[in-house]
């Protein structure tokens, strides 16, 4: 048995032989997979052709299938899959199932209301929206919250990857953390979003196939009725959604944080706006939502089945199950799938973080006019300290699952309402947006300390309401002094304007 604890994976007595044989074979597969990923990613360098728009949004040329597959990465990475299985096992079905359900809801909501209007604006980053619709100060505030949120997200995935690589290769956690971070950086900064998308198709597909095969084998070998009957009484009841004593508030908070907060996730939006049309972006969200729901709930059931095999609760539950209770080939594929999906999310987010810093914090406050070459150089170099910060976070607090929900809690409080009202309320203006960002963020901070453990979850659910009230009231009070810029939603800047920063 293995457990994850601050960067250390330890084997329980009596389990060394089985793990050693499995891990040795899987190690070869992991090395081959990493080499293939590097090859595919680095080869996309030629696709950039010196153009910043190719690096940032893959030339807005991605078809429906590619957009759909790559949007699934977050649900299947170390946060989403390992965290999902662990939470289901320890807290009941809904404690972990809220992750795929929340992310699937997010994708369906984004496809229905957000994908087409955001794609039509021809953004380079999500933070661009806050400048064009509101102002540079609003853009700066939103960008800072997105950075904080997504450093947490990258850290969760790097933590999972570092721990898995420690298991597979037997090297110290910190060394594996640094090694996998450098690997991800190598291909992400080579081909930008082209590299991230090209590798994500391979990475996410591996996870989907491995989980489906594992689910079928478990059902065929043991029967799902038998497997689920071993779960504790009430593990699959709806008390997890309707009883505060069973964690309903926390589960609803997680659901809301993922379903709405993830709409403001920079990697989600970046993959949407890379589509070849608004229609493709919309359909890609629907494809991803369906896959996320089906495959994610499959992971939840696999986590629940661990009771049948007598697995102990812990953050390494899914890994333990894969290497102990599944055939070597299937268990190894599951482990490889988790690594693959985690690399997909981590590479996409760290690239988008570097681009937000470059585009929305540095270029926006620069007095000189930028060109493609300068933007590409800065974006690539700034990725180094960005990844370094995420590595430090991952080393200090390696908590997959918890980190995923925390990441979107941050942006849900401050950034979601200004995005929503900016798209669909003509009277939304700059002062209202600033009030919404500040009020939501401040409320989330205060509620974190004010809400007792018995009512935990209200801090997440109430913060966006403070943001909504503040933005509506202030916007209505300042219509005369700060004219709304709703017409900016219809303006489509040229590529020259985008690169030079003259798009808003």
VEXKEMI-926169 format. One line per 3 residues: for each residue z negated, y, x negated of C-alpha. Coordinates in Angstrom, 1 decimal. Layout:
residues N
Z Y X  ...
END
This chain:
residues 504
0.0 0.0 0.0  0.8 3.5 -1.2  -0.5 6.9 -0.2
0.5 10.4 -1.1  -2.2 12.7 -2.4  -1.5 15.8 -4.3
1.4 14.5 -6.3  0.1 11.0 -6.9  1.3 7.7 -5.5
-1.0 4.8 -6.1  -0.6 1.1 -5.4  -3.3 -0.9 -3.6
-4.4 -4.1 -5.1  -2.2 -7.1 -4.4  0.9 -5.0 -3.7
2.3 -4.5 -7.2  4.6 -7.5 -7.4  6.6 -6.8 -4.2
6.9 -3.1 -4.9  7.9 -3.6 -8.6  10.8 -5.8 -7.6
11.9 -3.6 -4.8  11.5 -0.3 -6.7  13.4 -1.6 -9.8
16.5 -2.4 -7.7  16.2 0.8 -5.6  15.9 2.8 -8.8
19.4 1.8 -9.9  20.8 2.8 -6.4  19.0 6.1 -6.5
20.5 6.9 -10.0  24.0 6.0 -8.8  23.5 8.1 -5.6
22.2 11.2 -7.6  25.2 10.8 -10.0  27.6 10.7 -7.1
26.0 13.7 -5.4  26.2 15.7 -8.6  29.9 14.7 -9.0
30.8 15.7 -5.4  28.8 18.9 -5.6  30.0 20.2 -9.0
33.6 19.4 -8.1  33.5 22.0 -5.3  33.1 24.8 -7.9
36.9 25.2 -7.8  36.8 25.9 -4.1  34.9 29.2 -4.7
37.9 30.9 -6.3  35.9 33.9 -7.2  35.2 34.9 -3.6
31.7 35.6 -2.4  32.6 34.6 1.2  33.5 31.1 0.0
30.2 30.8 -1.8  28.1 32.1 1.1  29.9 30.7 4.2
32.4 28.2 2.9  35.3 30.4 3.9  34.4 30.0 7.6
36.5 26.8 7.6  34.2 23.9 8.6  35.4 21.7 11.5
33.1 20.4 14.3  32.2 17.1 12.8  31.2 18.5 9.5
29.1 21.2 11.1  27.4 18.7 13.4  26.5 16.2 10.7
25.2 18.8 8.3  23.0 20.5 11.0  21.1 17.2 11.3
19.7 17.3 7.8  16.4 19.0 8.7  15.4 16.4 11.3
15.9 13.6 8.8  14.5 15.0 5.5  11.1 14.2 4.1
9.4 16.7 6.4  11.2 15.4 9.5  11.3 11.7 9.0
8.3 10.8 6.9  6.2 13.4 8.7  7.5 12.1 12.1
6.5 8.5 11.4  3.2 9.4 9.9  2.2 11.7 12.8
3.3 9.1 15.4  1.2 6.4 13.8  -2.0 8.5 13.5
-1.8 10.8 16.5  0.3 8.9 19.1  4.0 9.0 20.0
4.2 12.7 20.9  2.4 13.9 17.8  5.5 13.0 15.8
8.2 12.9 18.4  7.9 16.6 18.9  9.7 17.0 15.6
13.1 15.5 16.7  12.7 16.7 20.3  11.9 20.2 19.1
14.8 20.3 16.6  17.2 18.8 19.2  16.2 21.4 21.8
16.8 24.1 19.1  20.3 22.8 18.5  21.1 22.7 22.2
19.7 26.2 22.8  21.5 27.5 19.7  24.8 26.0 20.8
24.5 27.4 24.4  23.5 30.9 23.6  23.5 31.8 19.9
26.3 30.0 18.0  29.4 31.8 19.4  28.0 35.4 19.4
26.6 35.1 15.9  29.8 33.4 14.5  31.9 36.2 16.1
30.0 38.9 14.1  31.1 37.4 10.8  27.8 37.5 9.1
27.2 36.4 5.5  23.5 35.7 6.1  21.3 35.7 9.2
19.4 38.8 8.0  22.7 40.7 8.2  22.2 40.6 12.0
19.0 42.7 11.8  20.7 45.4 9.8  23.9 45.6 11.9
22.1 45.5 15.2  19.1 47.6 14.1  18.5 49.1 10.6
18.0 48.4 6.9  14.2 48.4 7.3  14.4 45.8 10.0
16.7 43.7 7.8  14.2 44.0 5.0  11.2 42.9 7.1
13.1 40.0 8.6  14.4 38.9 5.2  10.9 38.8 3.8
9.6 36.7 6.6  12.6 34.3 6.2  11.9 34.0 2.5
8.2 33.2 3.1  9.1 30.7 5.8  11.9 28.9 3.9
10.1 28.7 0.6  7.5 26.6 2.6  10.4 24.5 4.0
11.9 23.8 0.5  8.5 23.0 -0.9  7.9 20.4 1.8
11.1 18.7 0.9  10.6 19.0 -2.8  7.2 17.5 -2.4
8.6 14.5 -0.6  11.3 14.1 -3.1  9.0 14.3 -6.1
6.6 11.7 -4.6  9.5 9.4 -3.8  11.0 9.7 -7.3
7.6 9.1 -8.7  7.4 5.9 -6.8  10.9 4.8 -7.8
10.8 5.7 -11.5  7.1 5.5 -12.2  7.1 8.9 -13.9
4.6 11.7 -13.3  4.9 13.7 -10.1  5.4 17.0 -11.8
8.2 15.7 -14.0  10.0 14.2 -11.1  9.6 17.4 -9.1
11.2 19.4 -11.9  13.9 16.9 -12.4  15.0 16.7 -8.8
14.9 20.5 -8.5  17.2 20.9 -11.5  19.6 18.4 -10.1
19.7 20.2 -6.7  20.2 23.5 -8.5  23.1 22.2 -10.6
25.4 21.4 -7.7  24.1 24.0 -5.2  24.9 26.9 -7.5
28.2 25.4 -8.6  30.0 25.3 -5.2  27.6 27.3 -3.0
27.8 26.3 0.7  30.9 24.2 0.0  28.8 22.1 -2.3
25.9 21.9 0.1  28.1 20.9 3.0  30.2 18.4 1.0
27.1 16.6 -0.3  25.3 16.9 3.1  27.9 14.8 4.9
27.3 12.0 2.5  23.6 12.4 2.4  22.9 12.7 6.2
25.3 9.8 6.9  23.3 7.5 4.6  20.1 8.3 6.5
21.6 7.8 10.0  23.2 4.4 9.1  20.0 3.1 7.3
17.7 4.0 10.2  20.0 2.5 12.8  20.2 -0.7 10.8
16.4 -0.8 10.3  15.9 -0.3 14.0  18.3 -3.1 15.0
16.8 -5.5 12.4  13.2 -4.9 13.6  14.2 -5.5 17.2
16.2 -8.6 16.4  13.5 -10.1 14.2  10.3 -9.2 16.1
11.4 -7.8 19.5  10.6 -4.2 20.4  8.3 -5.3 23.2
6.1 -7.2 20.7  6.2 -4.4 18.2  5.1 -1.7 20.6
2.5 -3.8 22.2  0.5 -3.7 19.0  0.2 0.1 19.2
-3.3 1.5 20.3  -3.8 1.9 24.0  -2.4 5.2 25.2
-0.3 5.8 22.1  2.8 6.3 24.2  1.2 8.0 27.2
2.0 11.5 28.3  -1.6 12.6 27.6  -0.2 14.0 24.3
1.7 16.5 26.3  -0.7 17.2 29.2  -4.3 16.7 27.9
-5.8 19.3 25.5  -8.3 16.6 24.3  -5.3 14.5 23.3
-3.7 17.3 21.3  -1.3 18.7 24.0  -1.7 22.3 22.8
-0.9 21.5 19.2  2.0 19.4 20.3  3.4 22.1 22.6
2.9 24.6 19.8  4.9 22.4 17.4  7.6 21.9 20.0
7.9 25.6 20.6  7.8 26.4 16.9  10.7 24.1 16.2
12.8 24.7 19.4  12.7 28.5 19.1  11.5 29.2 15.5
14.2 27.0 14.0  16.9 29.2 15.6  15.9 31.8 13.0
16.2 29.2 10.2  18.6 30.5 7.6  20.1 27.1 6.8
20.8 26.3 10.4  22.5 29.6 11.0  24.4 29.5 7.7
26.0 26.2 8.7  26.8 27.5 12.1  28.6 30.6 10.9
30.5 28.5 8.3  32.4 26.8 11.2  36.1 27.5 11.6
35.5 29.1 15.0  32.8 30.0 17.5  33.8 27.1 19.6
33.4 24.7 16.7  30.0 26.2 15.9  28.9 25.6 19.5
30.2 22.0 19.7  28.7 21.3 16.2  25.3 22.2 17.6
25.7 19.8 20.5  26.8 17.0 18.2  23.8 17.6 15.9
21.4 17.9 18.8  22.5 14.5 20.2  22.2 12.8 16.8
18.9 14.4 16.1  17.4 13.3 19.4  18.6 9.7 19.2
18.0 9.0 15.5  14.8 11.1 15.3  13.2 9.2 18.2
14.3 6.0 16.6  12.2 7.0 13.5  9.3 7.7 15.9
9.4 4.2 17.3  9.7 2.7 13.8  6.5 4.7 12.9
4.7 3.3 15.9  5.8 -0.2 15.0  3.8 0.1 11.8
0.7 -0.9 13.8  2.2 -4.4 14.3  2.4 -4.8 10.5
-1.1 -3.6 9.9  0.0 -0.5 7.9  -2.7 2.1 7.3
-2.2 5.7 8.4  -1.0 8.0 5.7  1.8 10.3 4.7
3.7 7.5 2.9  3.7 5.3 6.0  7.5 5.1 6.4
8.0 4.4 2.7  5.4 1.7 2.8  6.9 0.1 5.8
10.4 0.2 4.3  9.4 -1.4 1.0  6.9 -3.9 2.4
8.1 -5.1 5.9  11.9 -4.6 5.8  14.4 -6.7 3.8
15.0 -5.2 0.3  18.6 -4.0 1.2  17.6 -2.4 4.4
14.3 -0.9 3.2  16.0 0.4 0.1  18.7 2.0 2.2
16.0 3.7 4.3  14.3 5.1 1.2  17.6 6.3 -0.2
18.4 7.9 3.2  15.1 9.9 3.1  15.9 11.0 -0.4
19.5 11.9 0.6  18.5 13.9 3.7  15.8 15.7 1.8
18.2 16.8 -0.9  20.6 18.0 1.7  18.0 20.3 3.3
16.5 21.5 0.0  19.9 22.4 -1.5  20.9 24.3 1.6
17.7 26.2 2.0  17.3 27.2 -1.7  20.9 28.4 -1.8
20.4 30.4 1.4  17.1 31.9 0.0  18.9 33.1 -3.1
21.7 34.5 -1.0  19.3 36.4 1.3  17.5 37.9 -1.8
20.8 38.9 -3.3  22.5 40.2 -0.1  19.6 41.6 2.0
17.0 42.7 -0.5  18.8 43.6 -3.8  22.4 44.6 -2.8
21.1 46.4 0.3  18.9 48.7 -1.8  21.4 49.1 -4.6
23.2 52.5 -4.9  26.3 51.0 -6.5  29.1 49.2 -4.8
29.3 45.5 -5.4  32.3 43.2 -5.8  32.8 39.4 -5.6
32.0 38.8 -9.3  28.7 40.7 -9.3  27.6 39.1 -6.0
28.4 35.6 -7.3  26.6 36.1 -10.6  23.5 37.5 -9.1
23.3 34.8 -6.3  23.6 32.0 -8.9  21.0 33.5 -11.3
18.5 34.4 -8.6  18.5 30.8 -7.4  16.5 29.8 -10.6
13.3 31.8 -9.9  13.7 30.9 -6.2  13.6 27.2 -6.9
10.8 27.7 -9.4  8.6 29.3 -6.7  9.3 26.4 -4.4
8.4 23.9 -7.1  5.1 25.6 -7.7  4.3 25.5 -3.9
5.3 21.9 -3.7  3.1 21.0 -6.7  0.0 22.8 -5.2
0.4 21.7 -1.6  2.6 18.6 -1.1  2.2 18.1 2.6
5.5 17.0 4.3  5.4 17.2 8.1  2.7 19.9 8.3
4.8 22.2 6.2  7.9 21.8 8.5  6.0 23.1 11.5
4.3 25.8 9.5  7.6 27.1 8.2  9.0 27.9 11.6
5.7 29.1 13.0  6.1 32.1 10.6  9.6 33.2 11.8
8.9 32.3 15.4  6.2 35.0 15.6  8.1 37.8 14.0
11.9 37.3 14.0  12.9 35.3 17.1  12.3 38.0 19.8
14.4 40.7 17.9  17.2 38.2 17.5  17.1 37.2 21.2
16.9 40.7 22.7  19.3 42.0 20.1  22.0 39.7 21.5
21.2 39.9 25.2  19.4 43.2 26.0  21.4 46.4 25.6
18.3 48.6 25.4  16.9 46.8 22.3  16.7 49.4 19.5
15.5 49.9 16.0  12.0 51.1 16.7  11.5 48.3 19.2
12.7 45.7 16.8  10.4 46.9 14.1  7.5 46.9 16.6
8.4 43.3 17.6  8.5 42.0 14.0  5.2 43.7 13.0
3.3 42.9 16.3  4.4 39.3 16.3  3.5 38.7 12.7
0.2 40.6 12.9  -0.7 38.7 16.1  0.0 35.4 14.4
-2.3 36.3 11.5  -5.1 37.5 13.7  -4.9 34.5 16.1
-5.0 32.1 13.1  -8.6 33.2 12.5  -9.5 34.0 16.1
-8.5 30.8 17.8  -11.0 27.9 17.5  -10.0 24.4 16.6
-10.4 23.3 20.2  -7.7 25.7 21.3  -5.5 25.4 18.2
-1.9 25.8 19.3  -2.4 29.0 21.3  -2.1 30.9 18.0
1.5 29.7 17.8  2.4 30.0 21.5  0.9 33.5 22.1
2.2 35.3 19.0  5.9 35.6 20.2  4.6 37.0 23.5
2.9 39.9 21.6  6.3 40.4 19.8  8.1 40.5 23.2
5.8 43.0 24.9  5.7 45.3 21.9  9.5 45.3 21.5
10.2 45.9 25.2  7.7 48.7 25.5  8.6 50.5 22.3
12.3 50.2 23.0  12.0 51.7 26.5  9.9 54.5 25.1
12.3 55.5 22.4  15.7 55.2 24.1  16.4 58.9 23.6
15.3 59.2 20.0  16.8 55.9 18.7  20.0 55.0 20.4
20.6 51.2 20.8  23.4 49.8 18.7  24.6 47.1 21.0
28.3 47.8 20.2  27.7 46.4 16.7  27.8 42.9 18.2
31.6 43.4 18.9  32.5 44.8 15.4  34.0 42.4 13.0
34.0 43.7 9.4  36.7 42.9 6.9  36.0 40.7 3.8
36.1 43.8 1.6  33.5 45.5 3.7  31.3 42.4 3.7
31.3 41.9 0.0  30.8 45.6 -0.8  27.9 45.8 1.7
29.7 48.3 4.0  29.5 46.1 7.1  26.8 48.0 8.9
END
